[in-house]
């Protein structure tokens, strides 16, 4: 019979092994780019000691594309497991006021360091070897599969032979696919934005609720004197211009930016006036001050009050229509004043795509360390 001391020793050993195994699992599947770096030279040394490379994510607090990747890509277990095998990941906040130590041991601002690498937009990713030598940079939002491919691409030094395969495949896909006439979304806009707003019946709605339909989203307020009624009238005409079979494949959403005055009954009556014949009724959405502020930040909208003697105030706000495909991916921004025929053609293309369509997220490279707005009125 084993002695009590031997039994206790065996139990301690098993506990230690279990703890080590759990720790390894937690490290393997912990989210990427959660730790903010202030000394990149030390981070490169640590990566080298671990037998890995260093991956740096450049972010901004109000960058929707950064938040989108944080809540999806960086928490994907498959992505984190594969990426962490090759890279030590850290993030650098470009809004940081305190200086950082770069890979050459120089002290300076985070924004200056990013500019030296050509990272002129967020999110951007820079890769370095264990000696701190620059390897590769990518700017823009990526889906989980593409981000995994980017990690493998740099790990295998494939950039020495050909451009990033994910980008090349997207370019080929874009060349072969029908193009929307709407503007391409800016780099900083999230391709799968999230919101929780109430419809006029009080039901909480998310963009994901409308998967399987093309979605046209406009923002404004019911007392808008010109832009909002014009936009909704053009959306009504565009839906009615579609073949009868496609009209119910399109859902138009109108989100008020004036929750103080646009109560549910008023908003319901307002959007009902634009119901398209043979199509789905337009859906009015409302959020409290917090939810409205979140939407404004997520979609980089403008909503500025201007004093008015007759109305108390008016709103200068973002105009145009956000176009989403059946997978909930933002595909285009139809500018205010675009011909109804062009808007109808875009809605028809999105409505005709299969329900399982899940286009790879694609972005254009911005040239500034800020996120631009889609388009403003006035």
Phi, psi and omega per residue, in radians:
X1 nan 2.280 -3.100
X2 -1.116 2.572 3.119
X3 -1.264 2.708 3.121
X4 -1.001 -0.671 -3.120
X5 -1.159 -0.673 3.133
X6 -1.170 -0.695 3.116
X7 -1.091 -0.787 3.123
X8 -1.083 -0.675 3.118
X9 -1.125 -0.709 3.127
X10 -1.135 -0.736 3.113
X11 -1.098 -0.699 3.119
X12 -1.102 -0.705 3.130
X13 -1.119 -0.773 3.129
X14 -1.104 -0.696 3.120
X15 -1.111 -0.710 3.128
X16 -1.122 -0.737 3.120
X17 -1.113 -0.727 3.126
X18 -1.105 -0.725 3.121
X19 -1.111 -0.745 -3.140
X20 -1.126 -0.728 3.130
X21 -1.108 -0.768 3.121
X22 -1.100 -0.727 3.133
X23 -1.078 -0.710 3.124
X24 -1.114 -0.726 3.139
X25 -1.124 -0.718 3.132
X26 -1.116 -0.729 -3.133
X27 -1.138 -0.673 -3.074
X28 -1.160 -0.658 -3.034
X29 -1.866 0.198 3.092
X30 -1.221 2.570 -3.106
X31 -1.011 2.623 -3.131
X32 -1.440 2.703 2.988
X33 0.968 0.719 3.109
X34 -1.607 -0.378 -3.032
X35 -1.703 2.212 3.133
X36 -1.477 2.294 -3.086
X37 -1.743 2.417 3.034
X38 -2.051 -0.314 3.130
X39 -2.241 1.607 -3.071
X40 -1.255 -0.478 3.090
X41 -1.102 -0.762 3.103
X42 -1.161 -0.625 3.121
X43 -1.144 -0.683 3.114
X44 -1.146 -0.704 3.104
X45 -1.090 -0.729 3.138
X46 -1.138 -0.698 3.112
X47 -1.094 -0.719 3.140
X48 -1.126 -0.712 3.130
X49 -1.123 -0.505 3.121
X50 -1.493 -0.086 -3.092
X51 1.314 0.481 -3.110
X52 -2.202 3.015 3.017
X53 -1.685 3.008 3.139
X54 -1.904 2.258 3.060
X55 -2.031 2.224 -3.100
X56 -2.058 2.218 3.058
X57 -1.790 2.214 3.075
X58 -1.684 2.187 -3.044
X59 -2.308 2.929 2.972
X60 -2.334 2.593 -3.076
X61 -1.018 -0.629 -3.073
X62 -1.817 0.477 -3.134
X63 -1.556 1.871 -3.121
X64 -1.074 -0.651 3.120
X65 -1.110 -0.622 3.082
X66 -1.127 -0.811 -3.132
X67 -1.112 -0.652 3.139
X68 -1.084 -0.778 3.141
X69 -1.235 -0.590 3.119
X70 -1.079 -0.702 -3.052
X71 -1.543 -0.171 -3.123
X72 -2.112 -1.265 -2.997
X73 -1.101 -0.858 -3.019
X74 -1.242 -0.193 3.110
X75 -1.904 0.043 3.124
X76 -1.254 2.107 -3.060
X77 -1.009 -0.716 3.140
X78 -1.135 -0.740 3.130
X79 -1.129 -0.834 -3.084
X80 -1.122 -0.659 -3.139
X81 -1.128 -0.810 -3.108
X82 -1.226 -0.760 -3.070
X83 -1.171 -0.717 -3.075
X84 -1.190 -0.364 3.081
X85 -1.138 -0.529 -3.041
X86 -1.850 -0.404 -2.949
X87 -2.348 2.503 2.853
X88 -1.595 2.156 -3.019
X89 -1.918 2.332 3.075
X90 -2.423 2.865 3.087
X91 -2.143 2.702 3.073
X92 -2.203 2.113 3.136
X93 -1.485 2.020 -3.078
X94 -1.278 -0.186 3.064
X95 -1.546 -0.032 -3.104
X96 -1.092 2.288 -3.131
X97 -1.532 -0.525 -3.141
X98 -1.314 2.576 -3.138
X99 -1.213 2.772 3.034
X100 -2.093 2.889 3.059
X101 -1.774 2.081 -3.088
X102 -1.421 -3.037 -3.029
X103 -1.271 -0.251 3.069
X104 -1.689 0.078 3.136
X105 1.467 0.218 3.134
X106 -1.591 2.488 3.121
X107 -1.681 2.299 -3.141
X108 -2.990 -3.054 -3.100
X109 -1.389 2.676 3.113
X110 -1.107 -0.683 -3.124
X111 -1.129 -0.690 3.109
X112 -1.128 -0.709 3.115
X113 -1.081 -0.748 3.127
X114 -1.104 -0.727 -3.129
X115 -1.126 -0.636 3.102
X116 -1.060 -0.492 -3.138
X117 -1.600 -0.035 -3.096
X118 1.386 0.346 3.117
X119 -1.570 1.509 -3.029
X120 -1.701 0.141 3.111
X121 -2.642 2.882 3.090
X122 -2.139 2.567 -0.061
X123 -1.337 2.529 2.994
X124 -2.211 2.640 -3.120
X125 -2.268 2.215 3.107
X126 -2.069 2.446 -3.082
X127 -2.074 2.416 -3.102
X128 -2.369 2.646 3.029
X129 -1.454 -3.130 -3.067
X130 -1.166 -0.275 3.085
X131 -1.592 -0.001 -3.139
X132 1.517 0.191 3.121
X133 -1.385 2.332 -3.131
X134 -1.169 2.364 3.134
X135 -1.957 -0.879 -2.987
X136 -2.852 2.693 3.072
X137 -2.373 2.451 3.020
X138 -2.290 2.400 3.089
X139 -2.078 2.315 3.055
X140 2.144 2.798 3.135
X141 -1.284 2.421 3.092
X142 -2.261 2.553 2.987
X143 -1.264 2.921 -3.054
X144 -1.003 -0.812 -3.099
X145 -1.106 -0.721 -3.138
X146 -1.209 -0.623 3.126
X147 -1.173 -0.668 3.053
X148 -1.067 -0.737 3.128
X149 -1.127 -0.660 3.098
X150 -1.064 -0.783 3.119
X151 -1.048 -0.770 3.110
X152 -1.155 -0.681 -3.126
X153 -1.024 -0.794 3.131
X154 -1.287 -0.715 -3.119
X155 -1.038 -0.620 -3.121
X156 -1.614 0.053 3.137
X157 0.988 0.625 -3.122
X158 -1.274 -0.260 3.101
X159 -1.125 -0.291 3.099
X160 -1.303 -0.324 -3.117
X161 -1.817 -0.671 -3.055
X162 -2.768 2.827 3.127
X163 -1.121 2.868 -3.116
X164 -0.916 2.138 -3.023
X165 -1.093 -0.618 -3.135
X166 -1.084 -0.775 3.127
X167 -1.152 -0.684 3.140
X168 -1.125 -0.726 3.124
X169 -1.124 -0.695 3.127
X170 -1.143 -0.679 3.129
X171 -1.114 -0.719 3.119
X172 -1.144 -0.710 3.119
X173 -1.101 -0.767 -3.129
X174 -1.124 -0.622 -3.134
X175 -1.173 -0.569 -3.084
X176 -1.576 -0.382 -3.067
X177 -1.513 2.618 3.046
X178 -1.041 2.384 -3.082
X179 -1.686 2.414 3.027
X180 -1.269 2.626 3.068
X181 -1.478 -0.214 3.077
X182 -1.197 2.835 3.110
X183 -1.198 2.600 3.050
X184 -1.277 2.327 3.120
X185 -1.036 2.531 3.124
X186 -1.176 2.803 -3.047
X187 -1.045 -0.621 -3.045
X188 -1.397 -0.162 -3.107
X189 -1.371 2.366 3.082
X190 -1.185 2.482 3.130
X191 -1.502 -0.322 3.067
X192 -2.264 1.221 -3.091
X193 -1.134 2.702 3.120
X194 -2.077 2.420 2.995
X195 -2.646 2.756 3.046
X196 -2.296 1.819 -3.094
X197 -2.275 2.696 -3.130
X198 -1.617 2.457 3.001
X199 -1.451 -3.108 -3.027
X200 -1.300 -0.130 3.024
X201 -1.669 -0.007 3.122
X202 1.597 0.024 3.140
X203 -1.400 2.314 3.126
X204 -1.293 2.271 -3.096
X205 -2.105 2.538 2.982
X206 -2.168 2.814 3.113
X207 -1.055 -0.583 -3.124
X208 -1.096 -0.354 3.133
X209 -1.134 -0.319 -3.039
X210 -1.871 0.280 3.075
X211 -1.001 2.469 -3.083
X212 1.686 -0.103 3.067
X213 -2.265 2.603 2.942
X214 -1.257 2.462 -3.089
X215 -2.154 2.294 3.007
X216 -1.989 2.069 -3.057
X217 -2.009 2.157 3.067
X218 -2.091 2.670 3.117
X219 -2.164 2.692 3.128
X220 2.916 -2.514 3.129
X221 -2.798 2.714 -2.967
X222 -1.201 -0.438 -3.122
X223 -1.617 0.168 3.086
X224 -1.059 2.231 -3.031
X225 -1.351 -0.380 -3.004
X226 -2.528 -0.990 -2.969
X227 -1.094 -0.830 -3.059
X228 -1.148 -0.881 3.118
X229 -1.098 -0.582 3.094
X230 -1.140 -0.790 -3.141
X231 -1.068 -0.794 -3.115
X232 -1.193 -0.637 3.083
X233 -1.134 -0.666 3.114
X234 -1.213 -0.638 3.074
X235 -1.145 -0.703 3.073
X236 -1.036 -0.824 -3.134
X237 -1.140 -0.657 -3.126
X238 -1.156 -0.750 3.118
X239 -1.127 -0.741 -3.121
X240 -1.196 -0.334 3.100
X241 -1.385 -0.201 -3.126
X242 -1.357 2.736 2.988
X243 -0.982 2.598 -3.062
X244 -0.941 -0.649 -3.093
X245 -1.205 -0.379 -3.089
X246 -1.643 -0.306 -2.997
X247 -1.058 -0.657 -3.119
X248 -1.469 0.046 3.034
X249 -1.557 0.030 -3.103
X250 -2.089 2.300 3.043
X251 -2.066 2.129 3.080
X252 -1.685 2.253 3.091
X253 -1.999 2.365 3.052
X254 -2.120 2.004 -3.098
X255 -1.793 2.157 3.114
X256 -1.341 2.419 3.024
X257 -1.754 0.158 -3.102
X258 -2.231 1.123 -3.075
X259 -1.112 -0.346 -3.125
X260 -1.136 -0.654 -3.083
X261 -1.880 -0.471 -3.064
X262 -1.537 1.365 3.088
X263 -1.301 2.968 -2.966
X264 -1.017 -0.809 -3.085
X265 -1.106 -0.733 3.135
X266 -1.147 -0.755 -3.117
X267 -1.152 -0.678 3.124
X268 -1.101 -0.776 3.131
X269 -1.149 -0.643 -3.093
X270 -1.145 -0.902 -3.079
X271 -1.256 -0.463 -3.140
X272 -1.098 -0.459 -3.136
X273 -1.171 -0.244 -3.082
X274 -1.977 0.285 -3.093
X275 -1.042 2.187 -3.108
X276 -1.383 2.467 3.115
X277 -1.167 2.181 3.126
X278 1.406 -0.025 -3.129
X279 -1.945 -3.137 3.095
X280 -1.315 2.464 3.057
X281 -1.019 2.488 3.052
X282 -1.138 2.540 -3.077
X283 -1.971 2.109 3.064
X284 -1.511 2.401 -3.122
X285 -2.173 2.508 -3.056
X286 -2.404 2.519 3.028
X287 -2.425 2.710 3.027
X288 -1.147 -3.099 -3.099
X289 -0.995 -0.721 -3.114
X290 -1.161 -0.822 -3.131
X291 -1.148 -0.650 3.109
X292 -1.158 -0.732 3.102
X293 -1.097 -0.669 3.103
X294 -1.099 -0.742 3.132
X295 -1.128 -0.743 3.126
X296 -1.041 -0.733 3.128
X297 -1.220 -0.744 -3.082
X298 -1.107 -0.767 -3.098
X299 -1.710 0.084 3.096
X300 0.986 0.877 -3.098
X301 -1.531 2.871 2.969
X302 -1.976 2.354 3.064
X303 -2.627 1.565 -3.034
X304 -2.015 2.202 3.130
X305 -1.276 2.415 3.035
X306 -2.191 2.306 -3.112
X307 -1.097 2.509 3.122
X308 -2.468 2.247 -3.121
X309 -1.147 -0.656 -3.061
X310 -1.484 -0.555 -3.015
X311 -1.970 -0.062 -3.043
X312 1.534 -0.966 3.035
X313 -2.817 2.719 2.966
X314 -2.080 3.039 3.125
X315 -2.135 2.195 2.852
X316 -1.493 2.115 -3.005
X317 -2.494 2.867 3.083
X318 -1.051 2.341 3.103
X319 -1.945 3.094 -3.122
X320 1.669 -3.126 -3.030
X321 -2.271 2.248 3.048
X322 -1.466 2.201 -3.095
X323 -1.900 2.153 -3.134
X324 -2.040 2.498 3.084
X325 -1.465 -3.085 -3.047
X326 -1.214 -0.257 3.080
X327 -1.603 0.025 3.130
X328 1.453 0.311 -3.132
X329 -1.666 2.299 3.087
X330 -1.192 2.070 -3.051
X331 -1.919 -0.417 -3.099
X332 -2.908 2.853 3.064
X333 -2.166 1.861 3.139
X334 -1.389 1.998 -3.040
X335 -1.223 2.676 3.084
X336 -1.048 2.301 3.141
X337 1.621 -0.047 3.086
X338 -1.102 2.438 -3.131
X339 -0.950 2.508 -3.134
X340 -1.027 -0.621 3.133
X341 -1.065 -0.693 3.125
X342 -1.201 -0.721 3.109
X343 -1.114 -0.738 3.119
X344 -1.112 -0.697 3.131
X345 -1.091 -0.722 3.125
X346 -1.155 -0.756 3.107
X347 -1.096 -0.654 3.116
X348 -1.131 -0.716 3.106
X349 -1.090 -0.790 -3.124
X350 -1.189 -0.657 3.139
X351 -1.201 -0.483 -3.091
X352 -1.438 -0.268 -3.127
X353 -1.210 2.622 3.124
X354 -1.113 2.702 -3.081
X355 -1.128 -0.489 -3.094
X356 -1.484 0.035 -3.120
X357 -0.960 2.267 3.137
X358 -2.458 1.282 -3.059
X359 -0.998 2.453 3.056
X360 -1.073 2.336 3.121
X361 -1.069 2.285 -3.057
X362 -2.320 2.411 -3.116
X363 -2.337 2.780 3.006
X364 -1.779 2.623 -3.111
X365 -1.428 2.126 3.061
X366 -1.381 2.835 -3.119
X367 -1.941 0.257 -3.117
X368 -2.436 2.801 3.110
X369 -1.529 0.778 3.066
X370 -2.483 2.932 3.086
X371 -1.895 2.215 -3.093
X372 -1.471 2.712 3.054
X373 -1.474 2.668 -3.140
X374 -1.051 -1.048 -3.130
X375 -2.993 2.454 -3.079
X376 -1.973 2.728 3.074
X377 -1.489 2.945 3.065
X378 1.043 nan nan
